[in-house]
Amino acid sequence: MKCINASISRVLSAHDSWEEILTTATSPLISILISNTTEAGLLELGGAIDDSPR
């Protein structure tokens, strides 16, 4: 069974679309932003907030 979720307008990959994510996240048109990254996907390596995740 397939279910269409019309509340999600698009999905962006941090690996492939980081600049688009930064632009989208700062847009005044965005009211909700969801990330599916869990604690297992986070690793503090230092660096600046605007560094690319690559």
All heavy atoms as a GROMACS GRO file, in nm:
protein
  398
    1MET      N    1   0.083  -0.118   0.000
    1MET     CA    2   0.000   0.000   0.000
    1MET      C    3   0.088   0.125   0.000
    1MET      O    4   0.184   0.133   0.075
    1MET     CB    5  -0.089  -0.001   0.124
    1MET     CG    6  -0.178   0.120   0.132
    1MET     SD    7  -0.292   0.107   0.271
    1MET     CE    8  -0.248   0.254   0.357
    2LYS      N    9   0.056   0.220  -0.084
    2LYS     CA   10   0.127   0.347  -0.089
    2LYS      C   11   0.038   0.456  -0.033
    2LYS      O   12  -0.082   0.457  -0.054
    2LYS     CB   13   0.167   0.382  -0.232
    2LYS     CG   14   0.270   0.288  -0.288
    2LYS     CD   15   0.311   0.330  -0.426
    2LYS     CE   16   0.413   0.234  -0.480
    2LYS     NZ   17   0.460   0.273  -0.612
    3CYS      N   18   0.100   0.549   0.040
    3CYS     CA   19   0.026   0.662   0.098
    3CYS      C   20   0.097   0.790   0.058
    3CYS      O   21   0.217   0.805   0.083
    3CYS     CB   22   0.022   0.646   0.250
    3CYS     SG   23  -0.065   0.780   0.331
    4ILE      N   24   0.027   0.881  -0.005
    4ILE     CA   25   0.085   1.009  -0.045
    4ILE      C   26   0.070   1.107   0.070
    4ILE      O   27  -0.040   1.131   0.120
    4ILE     CB   28   0.017   1.063  -0.172
    4ILE    CG1   29   0.043   0.966  -0.288
    4ILE    CG2   30   0.066   1.203  -0.203
    4ILE    CD1   31  -0.031   1.002  -0.414
    5ASN      N   32   0.182   1.164   0.112
    5ASN     CA   33   0.182   1.263   0.218
    5ASN      C   34   0.201   1.400   0.153
    5ASN      O   35   0.313   1.439   0.120
    5ASN     CB   36   0.294   1.235   0.318
    5ASN     CG   37   0.291   1.329   0.436
    5ASN    OD1   38   0.238   1.440   0.427
    5ASN    ND2   39   0.345   1.286   0.546
    6ALA      N   40   0.096   1.474   0.136
    6ALA     CA   41   0.101   1.603   0.068
    6ALA      C   42   0.157   1.715   0.157
    6ALA      O   43   0.179   1.825   0.110
    6ALA     CB   44  -0.038   1.641   0.019
    7SER      N   45   0.183   1.686   0.283
    7SER     CA   46   0.235   1.790   0.372
    7SER      C   47   0.386   1.808   0.357
    7SER      O   48   0.441   1.906   0.405
    7SER     CB   49   0.201   1.757   0.518
    7SER     OG   50   0.267   1.638   0.558
    8ILE      N   51   0.454   1.717   0.290
    8ILE     CA   52   0.597   1.729   0.266
    8ILE      C   53   0.617   1.778   0.124
    8ILE      O   54   0.580   1.712   0.027
    8ILE     CB   55   0.668   1.593   0.287
    8ILE    CG1   56   0.651   1.549   0.433
    8ILE    CG2   57   0.815   1.603   0.250
    8ILE    CD1   58   0.703   1.410   0.460
    9SER      N   59   0.676   1.896   0.110
    9SER     CA   60   0.691   1.954  -0.024
    9SER      C   61   0.815   1.904  -0.096
    9SER      O   62   0.818   1.898  -0.218
    9SER     CB   63   0.694   2.106  -0.016
    9SER     OG   64   0.807   2.149   0.056
   10ARG      N   65   0.920   1.868  -0.022
   10ARG     CA   66   1.041   1.815  -0.084
   10ARG      C   67   1.134   1.757   0.021
   10ARG      O   68   1.121   1.785   0.140
   10ARG     CB   69   1.113   1.919  -0.166
   10ARG     CG   70   1.167   2.034  -0.083
   10ARG     CD   71   1.231   2.137  -0.172
   10ARG     NE   72   1.236   2.261  -0.099
   10ARG     CZ   73   1.306   2.364  -0.137
   10ARG    NH1   74   1.374   2.358  -0.249
   10ARG    NH2   75   1.307   2.473  -0.067
   11VAL      N   76   1.229   1.678  -0.025
   11VAL     CA   77   1.329   1.617   0.062
   11VAL      C   78   1.465   1.654   0.006
   11VAL      O   79   1.489   1.643  -0.114
   11VAL     CB   80   1.313   1.463   0.064
   11VAL    CG1   81   1.421   1.400   0.147
   11VAL    CG2   82   1.175   1.425   0.115
   12LEU      N   83   1.554   1.701   0.093
   12LEU     CA   84   1.688   1.741   0.050
   12LEU      C   85   1.793   1.658   0.123
   12LEU      O   86   1.781   1.632   0.242
   12LEU     CB   87   1.711   1.889   0.081
   12LEU     CG   88   1.616   1.988   0.013
   12LEU    CD1   89   1.636   2.128   0.068
   12LEU    CD2   90   1.636   1.986  -0.137
   13SER      N   91   1.895   1.618   0.051
   13SER     CA   92   2.005   1.541   0.107
   13SER      C   93   2.115   1.637   0.152
   13SER      O   94   2.162   1.720   0.073
   13SER     CB   95   2.060   1.445   0.002
   13SER     OG   96   2.186   1.396   0.040
   14ALA      N   97   2.159   1.625   0.276
   14ALA     CA   98   2.267   1.710   0.325
   14ALA      C   99   2.396   1.684   0.248
   14ALA      O  100   2.476   1.775   0.226
   14ALA     CB  101   2.290   1.687   0.474
   15HIS      N  102   2.415   1.565   0.204
   15HIS     CA  103   2.536   1.531   0.129
   15HIS      C  104   2.536   1.594  -0.009
   15HIS      O  105   2.640   1.642  -0.057
   15HIS     CB  106   2.549   1.379   0.116
   15HIS     CG  107   2.678   1.337   0.056
   15HIS    ND1  108   2.699   1.331  -0.080
   15HIS    CD2  109   2.796   1.301   0.112
   15HIS    CE1  110   2.822   1.293  -0.104
   15HIS    NE2  111   2.883   1.273   0.011
   16ASP      N  112   2.420   1.598  -0.074
   16ASP     CA  113   2.414   1.647  -0.212
   16ASP      C  114   2.362   1.789  -0.228
   16ASP      O  115   2.386   1.851  -0.331
   16ASP     CB  116   2.322   1.554  -0.294
   16ASP     CG  117   2.373   1.412  -0.298
   16ASP    OD1  118   2.496   1.392  -0.302
   16ASP    OD2  119   2.289   1.320  -0.296
   17SER      N  120   2.290   1.842  -0.130
   17SER     CA  121   2.220   1.970  -0.147
   17SER      C  122   2.242   2.065  -0.029
   17SER      O  123   2.151   2.136   0.012
   17SER     CB  124   2.070   1.945  -0.164
   17SER     OG  125   2.045   1.856  -0.268
   18TRP      N  126   2.362   2.067   0.028
   18TRP     CA  127   2.384   2.145   0.149
   18TRP      C  128   2.356   2.294   0.130
   18TRP      O  129   2.293   2.357   0.214
   18TRP     CB  130   2.526   2.125   0.201
   18TRP     CG  131   2.548   2.188   0.334
   18TRP    CD1  132   2.634   2.290   0.363
   18TRP    CD2  133   2.482   2.157   0.457
   18TRP    NE1  134   2.625   2.323   0.496
   18TRP    CE2  135   2.533   2.242   0.556
   18TRP    CE3  136   2.383   2.064   0.492
   18TRP    CZ2  137   2.488   2.237   0.688
   18TRP    CZ3  138   2.340   2.059   0.624
   18TRP    CH2  139   2.393   2.145   0.719
   19GLU      N  140   2.400   2.353   0.020
   19GLU     CA  141   2.376   2.496  -0.003
   19GLU      C  142   2.227   2.524  -0.014
   19GLU      O  143   2.178   2.625   0.039
   19GLU     CB  144   2.449   2.544  -0.129
   19GLU     CG  145   2.600   2.545  -0.115
   19GLU     CD  146   2.648   2.635   0.000
   19GLU    OE1  147   2.592   2.745   0.017
   19GLU    OE2  148   2.741   2.594   0.070
   20GLU      N  149   2.151   2.437  -0.078
   20GLU     CA  150   2.006   2.453  -0.089
   20GLU      C  151   1.940   2.440   0.048
   20GLU      O  152   1.844   2.510   0.080
   20GLU     CB  153   1.948   2.353  -0.187
   20GLU     CG  154   1.802   2.378  -0.217
   20GLU     CD  155   1.746   2.287  -0.325
   20GLU    OE1  156   1.820   2.205  -0.382
   20GLU    OE2  157   1.626   2.299  -0.352
   21ILE      N  158   1.991   2.352   0.132
   21ILE     CA  159   1.938   2.337   0.268
   21ILE      C  160   1.959   2.466   0.346
   21ILE      O  161   1.867   2.513   0.414
   21ILE     CB  162   2.004   2.218   0.340
   21ILE    CG1  163   1.953   2.087   0.280
   21ILE    CG2  164   1.979   2.222   0.490
   21ILE    CD1  165   2.025   1.963   0.328
   22LEU      N  166   2.077   2.524   0.339
   22LEU     CA  167   2.104   2.650   0.411
   22LEU      C  168   2.014   2.762   0.362
   22LEU      O  169   1.960   2.839   0.443
   22LEU     CB  170   2.251   2.690   0.395
   22LEU     CG  171   2.353   2.596   0.459
   22LEU    CD1  172   2.494   2.645   0.430
   22LEU    CD2  173   2.330   2.582   0.608
   23THR      N  174   1.994   2.772   0.232
   23THR     CA  175   1.906   2.874   0.176
   23THR      C  176   1.762   2.851   0.220
   23THR      O  177   1.693   2.945   0.261
   23THR     CB  178   1.915   2.872   0.022
   23THR    OG1  179   2.049   2.899  -0.017
   23THR    CG2  180   1.822   2.975  -0.040
   24THR      N  181   1.716   2.728   0.212
   24THR     CA  182   1.579   2.694   0.250
   24THR      C  183   1.555   2.718   0.399
   24THR      O  184   1.452   2.773   0.438
   24THR     CB  185   1.549   2.547   0.215
   24THR    OG1  186   1.570   2.529   0.075
   24THR    CG2  187   1.406   2.510   0.250
   25ALA      N  188   1.650   2.680   0.482
   25ALA     CA  189   1.634   2.691   0.627
   25ALA      C  190   1.623   2.836   0.673
   25ALA      O  191   1.563   2.864   0.777
   25ALA     CB  192   1.749   2.623   0.699
   26THR      N  193   1.679   2.929   0.597
   26THR     CA  194   1.673   3.070   0.636
   26THR      C  195   1.562   3.147   0.566
   26THR      O  196   1.548   3.267   0.587
   26THR     CB  197   1.808   3.139   0.608
   26THR    OG1  198   1.839   3.126   0.469
   26THR    CG2  199   1.920   3.076   0.691
   27SER      N  200   1.483   3.078   0.486
   27SER     CA  201   1.374   3.143   0.414
   27SER      C  202   1.260   3.182   0.509
   27SER      O  203   1.217   3.101   0.590
   27SER     CB  204   1.318   3.050   0.307
   27SER     OG  205   1.199   3.102   0.252
   28PRO      N  206   1.209   3.305   0.499
   28PRO     CA  207   1.094   3.345   0.581
   28PRO      C  208   0.965   3.270   0.543
   28PRO      O  209   0.867   3.275   0.616
   28PRO     CB  210   1.082   3.495   0.556
   28PRO     CG  211   1.150   3.519   0.425
   28PRO     CD  212   1.256   3.413   0.412
   29LEU      N  213   0.966   3.202   0.430
   29LEU     CA  214   0.848   3.127   0.386
   29LEU      C  215   0.836   2.990   0.455
   29LEU      O  216   0.732   2.927   0.448
   29LEU     CB  217   0.852   3.106   0.235
   29LEU     CG  218   0.857   3.234   0.151
   29LEU    CD1  219   0.874   3.200   0.004
   29LEU    CD2  220   0.732   3.317   0.174
   30ILE      N  221   0.943   2.946   0.520
   30ILE     CA  222   0.944   2.815   0.587
   30ILE      C  223   0.888   2.829   0.728
   30ILE      O  224   0.932   2.912   0.806
   30ILE     CB  225   1.087   2.757   0.594
   30ILE    CG1  226   1.141   2.732   0.454
   30ILE    CG2  227   1.092   2.630   0.678
   30ILE    CD1  228   1.066   2.628   0.376
   31SER      N  229   0.787   2.748   0.759
   31SER     CA  230   0.733   2.751   0.895
   31SER      C  231   0.772   2.627   0.975
   31SER      O  232   0.777   2.632   1.097
   31SER     CB  233   0.580   2.765   0.892
   31SER     OG  234   0.523   2.661   0.816
   32ILE      N  235   0.801   2.517   0.907
   32ILE     CA  236   0.842   2.394   0.975
   32ILE      C  237   0.954   2.329   0.895
   32ILE      O  238   0.945   2.314   0.774
   32ILE     CB  239   0.725   2.294   0.987
   32ILE    CG1  240   0.614   2.352   1.073
   32ILE    CG2  241   0.774   2.161   1.047
   32ILE    CD1  242   0.490   2.266   1.079
   33LEU      N  243   1.060   2.289   0.965
   33LEU     CA  244   1.172   2.220   0.903
   33LEU      C  245   1.199   2.096   0.986
   33LEU      O  246   1.214   2.104   1.108
   33LEU     CB  247   1.295   2.311   0.902
   33LEU     CG  248   1.422   2.258   0.839
   33LEU    CD1  249   1.402   2.239   0.689
   33LEU    CD2  250   1.536   2.352   0.865
   34ILE      N  251   1.203   1.979   0.923
   34ILE     CA  252   1.221   1.852   0.994
   34ILE      C  253   1.350   1.787   0.949
   34ILE      O  254   1.381   1.783   0.831
   34ILE     CB  255   1.103   1.757   0.966
   34ILE    CG1  256   0.973   1.820   1.016
   34ILE    CG2  257   1.127   1.621   1.031
   34ILE    CD1  258   0.849   1.743   0.975
   35SER      N  259   1.425   1.736   1.045
   35SER     CA  260   1.546   1.660   1.015
   35SER      C  261   1.530   1.520   1.070
   35SER      O  262   1.482   1.501   1.182
   35SER     CB  263   1.668   1.727   1.082
   35SER     OG  264   1.780   1.642   1.071
   36ASN      N  265   1.571   1.421   0.993
   36ASN     CA  266   1.559   1.284   1.041
   36ASN      C  267   1.692   1.231   1.095
   36ASN      O  268   1.709   1.112   1.113
   36ASN     CB  269   1.505   1.192   0.930
   36ASN     CG  270   1.604   1.172   0.818
   36ASN    OD1  271   1.698   1.248   0.803
   36ASN    ND2  272   1.584   1.068   0.739
   37THR      N  273   1.787   1.317   1.121
   37THR     CA  274   1.916   1.275   1.176
   37THR      C  275   1.899   1.239   1.323
   37THR      O  276   1.845   1.316   1.401
   37THR     CB  277   2.020   1.387   1.163
   37THR    OG1  278   2.032   1.421   1.026
   37THR    CG2  279   2.154   1.343   1.215
   38THR      N  280   1.948   1.122   1.359
   38THR     CA  281   1.942   1.079   1.499
   38THR      C  282   2.077   1.104   1.566
   38THR      O  283   2.174   1.143   1.501
   38THR     CB  284   1.910   0.928   1.508
   38THR    OG1  285   2.018   0.856   1.450
   38THR    CG2  286   1.781   0.895   1.437
   39GLU      N  287   2.084   1.079   1.694
   39GLU     CA  288   2.209   1.098   1.767
   39GLU      C  289   2.321   1.014   1.706
   39GLU      O  290   2.436   1.052   1.706
   39GLU     CB  291   2.192   1.061   1.915
   39GLU     CG  292   2.102   1.155   1.992
   39GLU     CD  293   1.955   1.125   1.971
   39GLU    OE1  294   1.920   1.020   1.911
   39GLU    OE2  295   1.873   1.208   2.013
   40ALA      N  296   2.286   0.899   1.651
   40ALA     CA  297   2.387   0.813   1.589
   40ALA      C  298   2.445   0.876   1.464
   40ALA      O  299   2.556   0.842   1.422
   40ALA     CB  300   2.326   0.677   1.555
   41GLY      N  301   2.372   0.971   1.403
   41GLY     CA  302   2.420   1.036   1.282
   41GLY      C  303   2.494   1.165   1.307
   41GLY      O  304   2.538   1.230   1.215
   42LEU      N  305   2.509   1.204   1.434
   42LEU     CA  306   2.575   1.329   1.467
   42LEU      C  307   2.713   1.302   1.526
   42LEU      O  308   2.729   1.215   1.611
   42LEU     CB  309   2.493   1.408   1.569
   42LEU     CG  310   2.351   1.446   1.525
   42LEU    CD1  311   2.278   1.513   1.640
   42LEU    CD2  312   2.354   1.536   1.403
   43LEU      N  313   2.813   1.376   1.482
   43LEU     CA  314   2.948   1.361   1.532
   43LEU      C  315   3.013   1.498   1.535
   43LEU      O  316   3.024   1.564   1.431
   43LEU     CB  317   3.026   1.265   1.442
   43LEU     CG  318   3.169   1.237   1.479
   43LEU    CD1  319   3.177   1.171   1.618
   43LEU    CD2  320   3.232   1.144   1.376
   44GLU      N  321   3.054   1.543   1.651
   44GLU     CA  322   3.116   1.674   1.666
   44GLU      C  323   3.263   1.665   1.628
   44GLU      O  324   3.341   1.596   1.691
   44GLU     CB  325   3.101   1.725   1.810
   44GLU     CG  326   3.174   1.855   1.838
   44GLU     CD  327   3.129   1.970   1.750
   44GLU    OE1  328   3.007   1.985   1.730
   44GLU    OE2  329   3.214   2.044   1.701
   45LEU      N  330   3.300   1.736   1.522
   45LEU     CA  331   3.438   1.737   1.477
   45LEU      C  332   3.499   1.876   1.482
   45LEU      O  333   3.609   1.898   1.433
   45LEU     CB  334   3.448   1.683   1.334
   45LEU     CG  335   3.402   1.538   1.314
   45LEU    CD1  336   3.406   1.501   1.166
   45LEU    CD2  337   3.490   1.444   1.394
   46GLY      N  338   3.426   1.971   1.538
   46GLY     CA  339   3.473   2.109   1.537
   46GLY      C  340   3.432   2.176   1.407
   46GLY      O  341   3.361   2.120   1.325
   47GLY      N  342   3.482   2.296   1.383
   47GLY     CA  343   3.451   2.366   1.259
   47GLY      C  344   3.343   2.470   1.280
   47GLY      O  345   3.290   2.488   1.389
   48ALA      N  346   3.311   2.538   1.172
   48ALA     CA  347   3.214   2.647   1.175
   48ALA      C  348   3.073   2.595   1.142
   48ALA      O  349   3.059   2.493   1.075
   48ALA     CB  350   3.252   2.756   1.075
   49ILE      N  351   2.972   2.667   1.188
   49ILE     CA  352   2.833   2.628   1.168
   49ILE      C  353   2.797   2.619   1.020
   49ILE      O  354   2.713   2.540   0.979
   49ILE     CB  355   2.736   2.722   1.243
   49ILE    CG1  356   2.594   2.667   1.241
   49ILE    CG2  357   2.740   2.861   1.183
   49ILE    CD1  358   2.571   2.550   1.327
   50ASP      N  359   2.863   2.698   0.936
   50ASP     CA  360   2.830   2.698   0.794
   50ASP      C  361   2.922   2.609   0.709
   50ASP      O  362   2.920   2.615   0.588
   50ASP     CB  363   2.826   2.839   0.739
   50ASP     CG  364   2.958   2.913   0.756
   50ASP    OD1  365   3.048   2.862   0.826
   50ASP    OD2  366   2.972   3.022   0.699
   51ASP      N  367   3.001   2.524   0.774
   51ASP     CA  368   3.083   2.427   0.700
   51ASP      C  369   2.994   2.327   0.628
   51ASP      O  370   2.886   2.293   0.675
   51ASP     CB  371   3.177   2.351   0.794
   51ASP     CG  372   3.295   2.434   0.840
   51ASP    OD1  373   3.317   2.544   0.785
   51ASP    OD2  374   3.364   2.390   0.933
   52SER      N  375   3.040   2.279   0.515
   52SER     CA  376   2.968   2.177   0.440
   52SER      C  377   2.978   2.043   0.514
   52SER      O  378   3.080   2.014   0.575
   52SER     CB  379   3.028   2.164   0.301
   52SER     OG  380   2.970   2.056   0.232
   53PRO      N  381   2.873   1.960   0.508
   53PRO     CA  382   2.878   1.831   0.577
   53PRO      C  383   2.963   1.727   0.506
   53PRO      O  384   2.976   1.615   0.551
   53PRO     CB  385   2.731   1.788   0.579
   53PRO     CG  386   2.673   1.851   0.460
   53PRO     CD  387   2.743   1.982   0.446
   54ARG      N  388   3.019   1.758   0.395
   54ARG     CA  389   3.099   1.661   0.318
   54ARG      C  390   3.234   1.639   0.377
   54ARG      O  391   3.300   1.714   0.430
   54ARG     CB  392   3.113   1.706   0.174
   54ARG     CG  393   2.980   1.709   0.107
   54ARG     CD  394   2.992   1.750  -0.037
   54ARG     NE  395   2.857   1.778  -0.079
   54ARG     CZ  396   2.827   1.867  -0.168
   54ARG    NH1  397   2.918   1.935  -0.227
   54ARG    NH2  398   2.703   1.887  -0.202
   0.00000   0.00000   0.00000
